[in-house]
Amino acid sequence: MNRSEPPDDDEALQLWQAVPLGDYKRPERPATEAVRSGFSGLFKRNRRTSANGPVVADEHLRQLPSDLLNASAAWPDWAEAVPELEQALSDITRPNAGRHRIRALVGAPYSGAREAVRCWAEQRQWPIIEPPTPARILAQDESWFEALAAEDGPPIIIAELEHCLLRHPFGLAFLRRLFDQLHASPRPCLIATNSWTWAYLTVAMQIGDHMAAPLTLQAFDSNHLERWFRRLVRCDGPVVFRQADDGSLVFATGAASTAADSASAAQSLGKRSDFLGRLAGHSRGIAGVAWGIWRQSLETAASEDVATHLEEADAAAERSVIWVCPWARIHRPTLPADAGLPELLVLHALLIHGGLPDGAVSEVLAALGSRVVAVLRSLAAYGIIEEHQGRWQVTPVGYPAARAALESEGLLVDWL
């Protein structure tokens, strides 16, 4: 197994940072990307290439086969964030913790927050309170609260508060009952919640009252993305990631390359790729969103149409090349041109609830009636949403477009 450049233990610990929600800092979007978003497609013809044209012509690039894709960008190991959670939330189990007895970790969709909380609870052998189904919420099923009744025991872990919510009169009553019981219990409690759920419940029922200020996982800038993506390489042998149009290095150095190799490559290619900076800005620094786009960008060359100096440099270093699609050619889903209020309401509901089953979408958007099914299918066809494990949810690659559309129309959005 090979990693692009194994970080030392200190780097691994610093990759994930738990910070107060108000201290979240999104990476800035490069100025050229901001201009491009305002004038869609205007600069596509000006894509940067090498002096002799693209290093690898578009027609010779293919998506990576699944086994190589999974080796080049493996599934994230969210347990790596557990040491940071343990340090930031150490006061949750202290005697007389007061308002710090109930803590919340708020995470943007695909940030890994709820997965990290699950990993921590499993490592500590703390039982996780699984969320009720929408049917149990609508039925006001009192039996679900029995797991919270004991006055002693390990911390109460609610890893998916968004799935305990149903934006419906019965649903809000159910959630109020949940928090009344948590505040009355002497047991410590850790809640992981979607940032959209937190924003909605802050307005609807002042959820943050009587508990410590929430934490979140800090955004990933381009440097954090590079270090993280390196850790996700599982290839047998050294690999280097190069941008396909001009051959520039996406990472500062390739796997198993020396500082001299890196300096030589940088000198021959002019400069580093700006891909990761664009990716950090577009993804808002959300790890899982950036990871989804990163996997989509990785390609292999189906021919030998590669510049000679790159062939020689990489062959001498005995490393394979993974080609990265230029940012201008990355497919970034957009809403249908005729999208209107129904589409926005569906997206808003899915984000606030962290995804919803078919029937529940109709329950919380009863005013749309039979149109719900057509809207779901339309958004799915554009790659904005997908059905996963029985729930409709916004896709990682579709999230930036969905959020931008909701914000531009003045709907309530999260703070991340």
N, C-alpha and C positions, 0 to 999 in steps of 0.2 A: 504493500500500500504506500502511496506517495501523497504527500501534501505539497502544495505549491511552494511553501516556505514555512516550516513548522514554527509557530511563535513560541516564545518562552512562556513560563508560567505567569509572569507578571503581565504580559500582554493579554493572555487569556482572561485573567481576572479583570482587566480594565476594559475589555471589549464591551461588556454589559455594564450599564450604570443605572441604578435606580435613583431617581431624582424627584423632588416635589413636582406635582403636575404643572405648576406655574413656571417651572424652570426648563420645561421642554423647549429645545431649540431646533427648529427645522433647518436643514441645509438650504442655503440660498441657491436658487436656480441660476445657472450661467446666463449672462446677459443675452447671448445669442439665442439661447433656448427660449427666453421670455419673449424676444422679438418674434421668433418663429411661431410661438403659440398664438400670437396676435395676427399673424399673416400666414395662415396655414398653407404650406406647400410652396411659398414664395421662393425659398432658398434651396429647394430640393435639387435644383440643377447645379448648385454650387457646392456639392459635397466634396470634401477634401480627399484628394487622391495623391498617389505618388507622381513624380515628374513624368513617368512613362505610362500613366493611366493606373487603374486599379491593380493592386498586387494580385488579387484573385477576382476574376470577372464574376458578376452576379450569377450568370448562368451555370457556373461551375461549382457553386456552393450548394450544399444540401444540409438539411437539419441533421443533427447528430442522431445515430441510432440510440435506442433507449438505454442500452447497457453502457454506452460511452457517455451519454448525457448524465446518467446517474452517477457515473464515476467522476465526471468533471464538475458537477454541481449537485452533490448529494443532498438528501433531505436534511434540513436543519436539526441539530441536536439542541433542543431548547433547555435541556438540563444544564448546559454550560452557564446559564444565567442564575442557577440556584445559589452558588456561593454569594453572589451580590445580594440576592433576596434575603438570605440568612443574615447578612451584615446589616442591611437597611431596615429589616423588620425584627431585629433581635428583641426589641422591647415588648413584642406581642405576648410572650409567655411569662413575663416578669410578674411577680405578685403585685397587687395594687397598681396595675397598669393604667387604671382610670380610663380616660377617653382613648388611650392608645390600645385598649383591649380589642377594639374593632378597627381593623385596618383595611384599606382598599388599595388594590393595584389596578390602575386604569390603563388600558392599552388600546391603541388604534387597531382596527381589523388587521390581522396577519402580523401583528407586532411580536407575537410569541408570549404575551403576558399570561394568558390563561394556561397555556401549555407549561410554562415555567412553574406556575403555582401548583399545577398537578404533579409535576416532577418532584417538587419540594415535599409536597404532602406524602407522596408515595415513598420517598426516601425516609421520611420520619415515621412512616406507617400511621399517618393521620387519616382517618376516614373522610372521604369527599362526599358531600351531600349532592347527589345528582339532581338536576333540575326536574320539575314536574312537567308532564306533557301539557300542551295547550288545553286538551280536554279536561284534565284534572284541575287546571286553573279555572276554567269556565264553570266547572261543577263545584268550585269552592271546596275541594276535597281536603278535609281537615286532617286526614291521616298522614299527609305529607309532612306535617309539622312534628310528628312524633319523634323523628330523629334529632330534633332540637331540644327536646323536653328535659333531658338529663341535666342536672345542675353541676355535675363534675364529669371529668373526662378530658380527652385531648381537645385541641382547638377545633372549632367548627370551620370547615373549609367549604366555601361556595365558589367553585371555579368558573362558573358560567352564569353570573347574575342576569345577563341579557336573556337567557332562556328561562328565567323565572318570571319574566315580564310578558304581559300581553296588554297592548294598548287598547283597553276595553274597560268599562266600569268595573266588571268583576275582576279583571286582571289587576287593576290598581289597588282594589280592596285586598286582594290576595297578597300583594307586595307589602302593603302597609302592615298587614298581620305579621308577615315575615320579620320586618324590622322592629315591630313592637316586641316580638319574642327575642330577637337578638339583643336588644337593649336591656331586656329584663333578665336575661341569662347571665350568670357570673363567668361563663366560659369565654375565653378569648376567641376571636373570629377573624378570619382572613377571607376577603372577598376579592375575586378577580372579575373585572367587568369591562365590557366594550366601552370605548370612549364616547360613542354615540348614545349608549344607554345612560351613561353617567350624566352627560349633558342634558338629556331629556328629563331624567329623574331629579336633577338639581332644580330644574324649572318647575316640574310637576309636583314634587313632594319634598324639596329641600333635603335631599338624601344625605348631604354631607354634614348636617347638624349632628352634634353630639358624638362625633368620632374624629380621630386624628386626620390631618390633611392628607389627601390621597397621594400616592406615589405613581410614577410611570417609568417605563424603560426609555432611556434617552435615545434620541434619534441617531441614526448612523449617517455620518458624512462620508465623503468619498474614501477617506483613509480607513474608516471603520469598515466600510463595505469591502475594500481590498483585503484587509486582514481577515474578515469573516469568510469571504469567498475562497481565500487560500485554504482555510481550515476545512472547507467542504470538498476539496479535491481528493479523490480516492483512486486515482489512476495508477496503473502498474508501470512506473517509470516516470521520468521528468516530463513535464509539459510546460508550454509557454502559451499565453493568450495574446494574440495579435489582432488588431483591427484589420478587417479584410480589405478595405479600400486603399489604405496606405501602409499597412504593415507595422504601424506603431504599436508599442507595447502597452497593453491595458493595465498590467501590473508593473510595479517598479522594476522587478526582476523576475526572471523565469525560475521554474523549479530547478534546484541543484545547480543554478548558475552562480558564478562568482561575481564579485563587484566589478572585476575587469570585463567579464562578459557583458554585464549590464551597461557599463560605460561605452563599450564598443558598439553595442546595439543602439544605444541612444544617439551616439554620434552619427551612425550610418543612416538612421531613420529620421533625424531632425528633432523630434520631440515626442513626449508621451501622448497617448490617446487621452481625450477629454471625456471618454465614454462614462467613466464612473462618476465624474462630477455631474454630468447630465442625468445619470440614473438616480443619484442621491437627491437632486432637486425635484425631479419628476415624481419620485416615490414618496416625497416628503420625509425621507429618512426612515421609512417603515421597513423593517428588515424583510418580512415576508413578501411585501409588494415588490421590493427591489429584487429579491431572489426569483420570483416568478418571471419578471421581465428578463433577468440575467439568463435563465435557462432558455427562454425563447430566443435569445440572441446568439446562442452558441451554434456553430456550424462546422462542417468539414468540407475540404476541397475534393471534388470528384474527379479532378484531373491534375496534371502537373503544371498548370498555368500559374506558376508562382515565381516571383522575382528571384533571379539566381543568387543574389547576395543574401537573401533571407534563407534560401535552401542551404547554402553553405554554412551560414552562421549557426543555424539550428542543428544541422547535421553534425557539425564540429562539437557542439555541446551535448550531442546525443539526447536530444529532447524532441518530443512530438509537438505539433502546433495545433491548437484549437483556435479557429477563426471566430472573431466576434463581429457580428453584423454592425455596420456603421449606424449610429444613432438615427440618422435621417431616414434609414430604411427599416427601422424597427416598426412593427405593426402595433400601434397603440389604439385600442378600441375607442370609438366615439359613439355617442348616442345616435339613434336614428334621426335623420334630418327632420322628420315630422313629429319628433317627441314633444309631448306637451305635459299638461298637469297630471294626467293619469300615470305616465311613466315616472315623473318626479315623485309622486306619492308612493308608488310601489318601491322605488329605490330608497326613499326615506324610511319606509316601514321596515324594509329588509335590514337596513343599517342599524336602526334603533333596536331591533330585536336580535341582531346577530344572525339573521337568517330565519325563515319561517317555512313550515310545511304548507302544502297547497291550501288546505282548508282554513288554516289560520290566517293566511293572507286575505282571504275573503272576509273573515271575521273582523279584522282590524280595518279593512277598507270596504265596508259594506256598501258605501255610497257608489263605488265603481261597478257593483253588480257583476254581470257576466263578462264585462270587459277585462277583468283581472287576468283571465286565462290568455287572452290575446296579447296583453301587455307583457306578461311573463315570457311568452314565446318570442315576441319581437326583441326584447332585451337580450334574451339568450342567444338569438341568432346573430346579434352584433357583438357577442362576447363580453357583454357587461355583467351578466349574471349567469349562474349555472345551478343545476340541481345536484346537491352533494349530500349523501347520507340522509335522504328524505327531506332536506330543507333547501329552499331557494335562497341563494346568497350571492352577494356581489363578488365577482372574481378578483383575484389579486391584480391582474393586469387591467381590469376595468375600473378598479377603485378610484384612481386619479380623475378619470373623466366623470364618474358618478358624483364624486364629492364636489368637483368644480361646478357641475351643472346645478346642484342643490344650493351651493353657496351663491351662485350668480342670480338665482331666483329669490334669494332672501329667506330660504327655509333654515330652520335651526340646524346647525352643524356642530360637530365636535370641536374641541379646542386643540387638537393635535394635527 
